[in-house]
Amino acid sequence: DVAIGGLATVGGTLGVTGVLTANGGAVFNEDTTDVDFRVESNGNTHMLFVDGGSDHVNIGTDTDYGGRLNIKTGDNTTNLVLVSTDTDATVGPVLDLYRDSSSPADNDVVGNINYKAENSAGEVLTYVRLIGALGDVTDGTEDGEIYVQRLVAGTNSSVLSFTSSETIFNDDSKDLDFRVESNGNTHMLFVDGGNDGVAIGTATVDGGPLTVQTGNTHP
């Protein structure tokens, strides 16, 4: 055993020719001071970085991007890969978003996936948001809900909602069309959001609530 009562300085490479062990585990910064922990790779000075003052962990960067864990790449490579080598017929790999609440309630939001980017002024905006929510938490009648929101003309808008009782397109009443293609028709079913009409087989809404390509039907 070697005891060092002060500061040990190693001027070259510190080598351990065996297994490095520490009784009770290895702990860095046990006194919880503002001390960082950094591991370099061949091409990155902050391949692994624990920011002691800001309480976050980074991979590939020393910048806090707002997450408890921040992973950065400088190109178009994949940031995160989840791999399962299981060979049976069940699901894998699995990603869980788990809200561990002691008092769950109806309409609680249980997870967001936010797609962020800068606009032309350099402002960071959430362009698309996928939201999971609890429609009903009653034991035996639980309902899950999903909401898809995105920026429409600079305003966050609900474009698709899967609620406990219905599926809604364009719940915020924007000028958005809904179109379903068939094998031979690009507008087999078409809802014209700006003209408040439904068309079948055509992209033109002709005066009434319902337009059919072979003629007009006005309920």
C-alpha positions as CSV (number, residue, x, y, z in Angstrom):
1,D,0.0,0.0,0.0
2,V,1.1,3.5,-0.8
3,A,-0.3,6.5,1.2
4,I,0.1,10.0,-0.3
5,G,-0.8,12.7,2.2
6,G,-0.4,15.7,-0.2
7,L,-0.3,16.2,-3.9
8,A,1.2,13.6,-6.2
9,T,2.5,14.8,-9.6
10,V,3.3,12.4,-12.4
11,G,5.5,13.9,-15.1
12,G,5.2,11.1,-17.6
13,T,2.8,8.2,-18.0
14,L,1.4,6.4,-15.0
15,G,1.2,2.7,-15.7
16,V,-0.6,0.0,-13.7
17,T,0.5,-3.5,-14.6
18,G,-2.3,-5.5,-13.3
19,V,-5.8,-4.8,-12.0
20,L,-6.4,-1.5,-10.3
21,T,-8.8,-2.0,-7.4
22,A,-10.1,0.2,-4.6
23,N,-11.7,-1.2,-1.5
24,G,-15.3,0.0,-1.4
25,G,-15.3,1.3,-5.0
26,A,-13.5,4.1,-6.8
27,V,-14.8,7.5,-6.2
28,F,-13.9,10.8,-7.8
29,N,-14.7,14.1,-6.1
30,E,-16.3,12.5,-3.0
31,D,-16.3,15.9,-1.2
32,T,-18.7,17.3,-3.9
33,T,-16.5,20.3,-4.8
34,D,-16.6,22.1,-8.2
35,V,-14.1,19.7,-9.8
36,D,-14.5,18.4,-13.4
37,F,-13.6,14.9,-14.6
38,R,-12.3,14.7,-18.2
39,V,-11.2,11.8,-20.4
40,E,-9.5,12.4,-23.7
41,S,-9.7,10.2,-26.8
42,N,-7.3,10.3,-29.7
43,G,-9.2,13.1,-31.5
44,N,-11.3,14.7,-28.8
45,T,-10.2,16.5,-25.6
46,H,-13.6,16.0,-24.0
47,M,-14.6,12.5,-25.1
48,L,-16.0,12.0,-21.6
49,F,-16.6,15.0,-19.4
50,V,-18.3,15.4,-16.0
51,D,-19.0,19.0,-15.2
52,G,-18.7,19.2,-11.4
53,G,-20.1,22.7,-11.1
54,S,-23.1,22.3,-13.5
55,D,-24.0,18.7,-12.6
56,H,-24.1,17.3,-16.1
57,V,-22.2,14.7,-18.1
58,N,-21.0,15.3,-21.7
59,I,-19.8,13.0,-24.4
60,G,-17.7,14.7,-27.1
61,T,-18.0,18.2,-25.8
62,D,-17.5,20.5,-22.8
63,T,-20.6,22.6,-23.6
64,D,-23.8,22.2,-21.6
65,Y,-26.7,22.1,-24.1
66,G,-29.3,22.0,-21.4
67,G,-29.5,18.3,-20.7
68,R,-28.3,16.2,-17.8
69,L,-26.5,14.2,-20.6
70,N,-25.2,16.0,-23.7
71,I,-23.9,14.0,-26.7
72,K,-22.3,15.9,-29.5
73,T,-21.0,15.0,-32.9
74,G,-19.3,17.4,-35.4
75,D,-20.8,15.8,-38.5
76,N,-23.7,13.7,-39.6
77,T,-22.8,10.5,-37.8
78,T,-25.3,8.9,-35.4
79,N,-25.2,10.3,-31.8
80,L,-26.8,7.3,-30.1
81,V,-27.1,3.6,-31.1
82,L,-29.1,1.1,-29.0
83,V,-28.1,-2.5,-29.8
84,S,-29.7,-5.8,-28.8
85,T,-28.1,-9.1,-29.7
86,D,-31.0,-11.2,-28.4
87,T,-32.1,-13.9,-30.9
88,D,-35.6,-14.7,-29.7
89,A,-38.9,-13.4,-31.2
90,T,-39.5,-10.7,-28.6
91,V,-38.8,-7.0,-28.9
92,G,-35.4,-5.4,-28.7
93,P,-33.7,-3.0,-28.3
94,V,-36.1,-1.1,-26.1
95,L,-36.1,2.6,-25.2
96,D,-38.3,3.6,-22.2
97,L,-39.4,7.1,-21.2
98,Y,-40.6,6.5,-17.7
99,R,-42.2,9.2,-15.5
100,D,-42.0,7.8,-12.0
101,S,-44.7,9.9,-10.3
102,S,-46.2,9.1,-6.8
103,S,-49.4,10.9,-7.7
104,P,-50.3,10.4,-11.4
105,A,-53.2,12.4,-12.6
106,D,-55.3,12.6,-15.8
107,N,-53.8,14.8,-18.5
108,D,-50.3,14.6,-17.0
109,V,-47.6,14.9,-19.7
110,V,-45.3,11.9,-19.4
111,G,-42.7,12.7,-22.1
112,N,-41.6,15.0,-24.9
113,I,-39.5,14.5,-28.0
114,N,-38.4,17.9,-29.2
115,Y,-36.9,18.6,-32.6
116,K,-34.9,21.8,-32.3
117,A,-32.9,24.0,-34.8
118,E,-32.0,27.6,-35.4
119,N,-34.0,30.0,-37.6
120,S,-32.5,32.6,-39.9
121,A,-31.9,34.9,-37.0
122,G,-30.0,32.3,-35.0
123,E,-32.7,31.7,-32.5
124,V,-33.2,28.1,-31.3
125,L,-36.8,27.0,-31.8
126,T,-38.7,23.7,-31.3
127,Y,-40.0,23.0,-34.8
128,V,-41.7,19.7,-34.0
129,R,-42.8,18.3,-30.7
130,L,-44.1,14.8,-30.0
131,I,-45.9,14.6,-26.6
132,G,-47.1,11.6,-24.6
133,A,-49.9,12.2,-22.1
134,L,-52.1,10.4,-19.6
135,G,-55.7,10.6,-20.7
136,D,-57.0,8.4,-17.9
137,V,-55.0,6.9,-15.0
138,T,-57.9,5.0,-13.4
139,D,-56.8,1.4,-12.7
140,G,-58.4,-0.8,-15.3
141,T,-59.5,2.0,-17.7
142,E,-56.2,3.7,-18.5
143,D,-55.9,5.7,-21.7
144,G,-52.7,7.0,-23.3
145,E,-52.6,10.0,-25.6
146,I,-50.2,11.3,-28.2
147,Y,-50.0,14.8,-29.6
148,V,-48.0,16.0,-32.6
149,Q,-47.3,19.7,-32.6
150,R,-45.2,21.8,-35.1
151,L,-44.5,25.4,-36.0
152,V,-47.0,26.7,-38.5
153,A,-46.2,30.2,-39.7
154,G,-44.1,30.7,-36.6
155,T,-46.8,29.5,-34.1
156,N,-46.8,26.2,-32.3
157,S,-49.8,24.3,-33.5
158,S,-51.5,21.0,-32.8
159,V,-51.6,19.1,-36.1
160,L,-52.4,15.6,-35.0
161,S,-53.9,14.4,-31.7
162,F,-54.7,10.9,-30.5
163,T,-56.9,11.5,-27.5
164,S,-58.9,9.1,-25.3
165,S,-62.0,9.5,-27.4
166,E,-61.0,10.6,-30.9
167,T,-58.3,11.2,-33.5
168,I,-58.0,14.9,-34.6
169,F,-56.2,16.4,-37.5
170,N,-55.6,20.2,-37.3
171,D,-57.1,20.8,-33.9
172,D,-55.9,24.5,-33.9
173,S,-57.9,25.3,-37.1
174,K,-54.9,26.3,-39.3
175,D,-55.1,26.5,-43.1
176,L,-53.8,23.0,-43.5
177,D,-55.1,20.4,-46.0
178,F,-55.6,16.7,-45.5
179,R,-55.0,14.4,-48.5
180,V,-55.2,10.7,-49.0
181,E,-53.9,9.1,-52.2
182,S,-55.1,6.0,-53.9
183,N,-53.1,3.9,-56.4
184,G,-54.3,6.1,-59.3
185,N,-55.5,9.4,-57.7
186,T,-53.5,11.9,-55.7
187,H,-56.6,13.4,-54.2
188,M,-58.8,10.3,-53.5
189,L,-59.9,12.0,-50.3
190,F,-59.1,15.7,-49.8
191,V,-60.0,18.1,-47.0
192,D,-59.4,21.7,-48.1
193,G,-58.5,23.5,-44.8
194,G,-58.7,27.0,-46.3
195,N,-62.0,26.6,-48.2
196,D,-63.8,24.4,-45.6
197,G,-64.7,21.6,-48.0
198,V,-64.2,17.9,-48.7
199,A,-63.4,16.6,-52.1
200,I,-63.4,13.0,-53.4
201,G,-61.3,12.3,-56.5
202,T,-60.4,15.9,-57.1
203,A,-58.3,18.7,-55.6
204,T,-61.0,21.3,-56.3
205,V,-63.7,22.1,-53.7
206,D,-66.7,23.3,-55.8
207,G,-68.9,25.5,-53.7
208,G,-70.4,23.0,-51.2
209,P,-69.2,21.0,-48.2
210,L,-68.7,17.9,-50.4
211,T,-67.4,17.7,-54.0
212,V,-67.2,14.4,-55.9
213,Q,-65.3,14.3,-59.1
214,T,-68.2,12.9,-61.2
215,G,-70.5,15.6,-59.9
216,N,-71.4,17.7,-56.9
217,T,-73.2,16.6,-53.8
218,H,-74.4,19.2,-51.4
219,P,-75.9,17.8,-48.2
